[in-house]
């Protein structure tokens, strides 16, 4: 039996695919800030490649899961953030698709079917400009990292994702 985690914060992506690294960048910044701005002790910060099974494994024991992921939307606006707050009783399809082959939407649906959703799930999907090989975020996406860190901290510290 798994230990119950109150809060799971998951950065999804690949730092070697430019803007796809926004999730890991937010987690890195949260870890840096935690030295001076500690998160609740039952908060677990993780990075994931987006595999649905791994995502479910990271959030299945959480009361609150906050996920930050790069997204593609058509038409897109690089740096635009979509915030979805869901509870396990009210699931809506995401307004943007993940930048991964099997995405967050598939993980959410699979977790729902298996009864492995966290009680509350908040998703921040950031529209990217560049997912080519390379490091570093585009200027539009990099400018969203600090506001995302603040938003995630607020969700975690208030315990209310709505």
C-alpha positions as a LaTeX table, in Angstrom:
\begin{tabular}{lrrr}
\hline
Residue & $x$ (\AA) & $y$ (\AA) & $z$ (\AA) \\
\hline
Unk1 & 0.00 & 0.00 & 0.00 \\
Unk2 & 1.31 & 3.45 & $-0.93$ \\
Unk3 & 1.84 & 6.21 & 1.56 \\
Unk4 & $-0.63$ & 9.05 & 1.10 \\
Unk5 & 1.01 & 12.24 & $-0.23$ \\
Unk6 & $-0.97$ & 15.36 & 0.45 \\
Unk7 & 0.45 & 17.34 & $-2.48$ \\
Unk8 & 2.27 & 16.26 & $-5.64$ \\
Unk9 & 3.71 & 18.93 & $-7.94$ \\
Unk10 & 4.82 & 17.46 & $-11.26$ \\
Unk11 & 6.74 & 19.18 & $-14.04$ \\
Unk12 & 6.19 & 17.29 & $-17.26$ \\
Unk13 & 8.59 & 17.58 & $-20.15$ \\
Unk14 & 12.04 & 17.30 & $-21.60$ \\
Unk15 & 14.57 & 20.07 & $-20.95$ \\
Unk16 & 16.37 & 19.06 & $-24.17$ \\
Unk17 & 13.35 & 19.95 & $-26.34$ \\
Unk18 & 13.36 & 23.71 & $-25.71$ \\
Unk19 & 9.88 & 24.87 & $-24.56$ \\
Unk20 & 8.93 & 21.31 & $-23.66$ \\
Unk21 & 11.19 & 21.93 & $-20.65$ \\
Unk22 & 8.84 & 24.45 & $-19.00$ \\
Unk23 & 7.54 & 21.89 & $-16.48$ \\
Unk24 & 11.01 & 20.85 & $-15.30$ \\
Unk25 & 12.04 & 24.55 & $-15.22$ \\
Unk26 & 9.16 & 25.36 & $-12.87$ \\
Unk27 & 10.08 & 22.44 & $-10.59$ \\
Unk28 & 13.75 & 23.55 & $-10.52$ \\
Unk29 & 12.70 & 27.08 & $-9.56$ \\
Unk30 & 10.31 & 25.78 & $-6.87$ \\
Unk31 & 13.18 & 23.75 & $-5.38$ \\
Unk32 & 15.41 & 26.85 & $-5.35$ \\
Unk33 & 12.70 & 28.98 & $-3.73$ \\
Unk34 & 11.87 & 26.32 & $-1.13$ \\
Unk35 & 15.04 & 27.26 & 0.75 \\
Unk36 & 13.53 & 30.64 & 1.66 \\
Unk37 & 9.84 & 29.93 & 0.97 \\
Unk38 & 9.24 & 26.40 & 2.25 \\
Unk39 & 6.33 & 24.41 & 0.92 \\
Unk40 & 4.30 & 22.22 & 3.29 \\
Unk41 & 6.34 & 19.21 & 4.43 \\
Unk42 & 3.95 & 16.79 & 2.71 \\
Unk43 & 4.67 & 18.31 & $-0.73$ \\
Unk44 & 6.59 & 16.21 & $-3.25$ \\
Unk45 & 8.20 & 17.92 & $-6.27$ \\
Unk46 & 8.81 & 15.63 & $-9.27$ \\
Unk47 & 9.76 & 15.74 & $-12.92$ \\
Unk48 & 8.21 & 13.32 & $-15.41$ \\
Unk49 & 8.64 & 12.65 & $-19.12$ \\
Unk50 & 4.87 & 12.55 & $-19.61$ \\
Unk51 & 4.40 & 8.80 & $-19.76$ \\
Unk52 & 0.82 & 8.23 & $-18.54$ \\
Unk53 & 1.82 & 5.34 & $-16.26$ \\
Unk54 & 4.56 & 7.38 & $-14.59$ \\
Unk55 & 2.26 & 10.39 & $-14.17$ \\
Unk56 & $-0.38$ & 8.24 & $-12.52$ \\
Unk57 & 2.26 & 6.75 & $-10.24$ \\
Unk58 & 3.31 & 10.23 & $-9.11$ \\
Unk59 & $-0.17$ & 11.55 & $-8.39$ \\
Unk60 & $-2.21$ & 8.47 & $-7.42$ \\
Unk61 & $-1.60$ & 8.89 & $-3.70$ \\
Unk62 & $-2.07$ & 12.68 & $-3.64$ \\
Unk63 & $-4.96$ & 14.70 & $-2.33$ \\
Unk64 & $-3.87$ & 17.58 & $-4.60$ \\
Unk65 & $-1.75$ & 17.21 & $-7.73$ \\
Unk66 & $-0.48$ & 20.24 & $-9.64$ \\
Unk67 & 0.92 & 19.50 & $-13.11$ \\
Unk68 & 2.86 & 21.93 & $-15.32$ \\
Unk69 & 3.26 & 20.88 & $-18.94$ \\
Unk70 & 4.01 & 22.36 & $-22.34$ \\
Unk71 & 1.11 & 22.36 & $-24.77$ \\
Unk72 & 0.33 & 22.87 & $-28.42$ \\
Unk73 & $-2.78$ & 24.81 & $-29.35$ \\
Unk74 & $-3.96$ & 25.73 & $-32.81$ \\
Unk75 & $-3.80$ & 28.60 & $-33.31$ \\
Unk76 & $-1.22$ & 29.06 & $-30.59$ \\
Unk77 & 0.05 & 31.97 & $-28.59$ \\
Unk78 & 3.49 & 31.14 & $-27.17$ \\
Unk79 & 3.58 & 31.72 & $-23.43$ \\
Unk80 & $-0.20$ & 31.64 & $-22.95$ \\
Unk81 & $-1.12$ & 29.57 & $-19.90$ \\
Unk82 & $-4.24$ & 27.43 & $-19.66$ \\
Unk83 & $-5.25$ & 26.57 & $-16.10$ \\
Unk84 & $-7.64$ & 23.69 & $-15.50$ \\
Unk85 & $-8.79$ & 22.84 & $-11.99$ \\
Unk86 & $-10.55$ & 19.51 & $-11.81$ \\
Unk87 & $-11.85$ & 17.34 & $-9.07$ \\
Unk88 & $-12.34$ & 13.65 & $-9.63$ \\
Unk89 & $-16.10$ & 14.14 & $-9.98$ \\
Unk90 & $-15.94$ & 16.86 & $-12.67$ \\
Unk91 & $-13.51$ & 16.06 & $-15.45$ \\
Unk92 & $-13.39$ & 18.22 & $-18.55$ \\
Unk93 & $-11.25$ & 17.66 & $-21.65$ \\
Unk94 & $-8.18$ & 19.93 & $-21.79$ \\
Unk95 & $-8.33$ & 22.99 & $-24.08$ \\
Unk96 & $-4.81$ & 22.34 & $-25.40$ \\
Unk97 & $-2.96$ & 19.15 & $-26.22$ \\
Unk98 & 0.24 & 17.99 & $-24.61$ \\
Unk99 & 3.48 & 18.22 & $-26.53$ \\
Unk100 & 3.96 & 14.47 & $-25.88$ \\
Unk101 & 2.70 & 11.61 & $-28.04$ \\
Unk102 & 0.43 & 10.22 & $-25.33$ \\
Unk103 & $-0.45$ & 13.17 & $-23.23$ \\
Unk104 & $-1.86$ & 14.35 & $-20.00$ \\
Unk105 & $-5.43$ & 13.89 & $-21.25$ \\
Unk106 & $-4.82$ & 10.18 & $-21.74$ \\
Unk107 & $-3.24$ & 9.91 & $-18.28$ \\
Unk108 & $-6.23$ & 11.65 & $-16.69$ \\
Unk109 & $-8.71$ & 9.42 & $-18.50$ \\
Unk110 & $-6.77$ & 6.26 & $-17.66$ \\
Unk111 & $-6.48$ & 7.30 & $-14.00$ \\
Unk112 & $-10.20$ & 8.05 & $-13.91$ \\
Unk113 & $-11.08$ & 4.63 & $-15.29$ \\
Unk114 & $-8.69$ & 2.94 & $-12.83$ \\
Unk115 & $-9.84$ & 5.02 & $-9.85$ \\
Unk116 & $-6.35$ & 6.52 & $-9.41$ \\
Unk117 & $-7.02$ & 10.24 & $-9.79$ \\
Unk118 & $-5.96$ & 12.59 & $-7.04$ \\
Unk119 & $-8.86$ & 14.18 & $-5.17$ \\
Unk120 & $-8.05$ & 17.48 & $-6.91$ \\
Unk121 & $-5.96$ & 18.06 & $-10.03$ \\
Unk122 & $-4.70$ & 21.40 & $-11.30$ \\
Unk123 & $-3.07$ & 21.55 & $-14.71$ \\
Unk124 & $-1.06$ & 24.46 & $-16.06$ \\
Unk125 & $-0.59$ & 23.96 & $-19.80$ \\
Unk126 & 1.82 & 26.45 & $-21.35$ \\
Unk127 & 1.71 & 27.03 & $-25.08$ \\
Unk128 & 5.20 & 26.70 & $-26.51$ \\
Unk129 & 6.95 & 28.30 & $-29.47$ \\
Unk130 & 9.76 & 25.81 & $-30.03$ \\
Unk131 & 9.98 & 22.07 & $-29.30$ \\
Unk132 & 13.03 & 21.36 & $-31.45$ \\
Unk133 & 16.12 & 19.73 & $-29.99$ \\
Unk134 & 18.13 & 22.10 & $-27.82$ \\
Unk135 & 18.14 & 23.64 & $-24.38$ \\
Unk136 & 16.65 & 26.85 & $-23.11$ \\
Unk137 & 13.12 & 28.16 & $-23.21$ \\
Unk138 & 11.91 & 30.64 & $-25.81$ \\
Unk139 & 11.55 & 34.20 & $-24.43$ \\
Unk140 & 7.72 & 33.98 & $-24.33$ \\
Unk141 & 7.76 & 30.75 & $-22.32$ \\
Unk142 & 10.69 & 31.76 & $-20.10$ \\
Unk143 & 8.74 & 34.86 & $-19.10$ \\
Unk144 & 5.97 & 32.61 & $-17.71$ \\
Unk145 & 8.20 & 30.58 & $-15.35$ \\
Unk146 & 8.15 & 33.00 & $-12.38$ \\
Unk147 & 4.40 & 33.67 & $-12.60$ \\
Unk148 & 3.82 & 29.91 & $-12.82$ \\
Unk149 & 6.00 & 29.32 & $-9.77$ \\
Unk150 & 3.95 & 31.90 & $-7.85$ \\
Unk151 & 0.65 & 30.35 & $-9.02$ \\
Unk152 & 1.77 & 26.83 & $-8.08$ \\
Unk153 & 2.97 & 28.03 & $-4.67$ \\
Unk154 & $-0.40$ & 29.68 & $-4.12$ \\
Unk155 & $-2.26$ & 26.48 & $-5.03$ \\
Unk156 & $-0.05$ & 24.45 & $-2.72$ \\
Unk157 & $-0.06$ & 26.86 & 0.22 \\
Unk158 & $-3.77$ & 27.59 & 0.15 \\
Unk159 & $-4.69$ & 24.00 & $-0.52$ \\
Unk160 & $-7.48$ & 25.16 & $-2.79$ \\
Unk161 & $-7.01$ & 24.68 & $-6.52$ \\
Unk162 & $-10.27$ & 26.33 & $-7.56$ \\
\hline
\end{tabular}
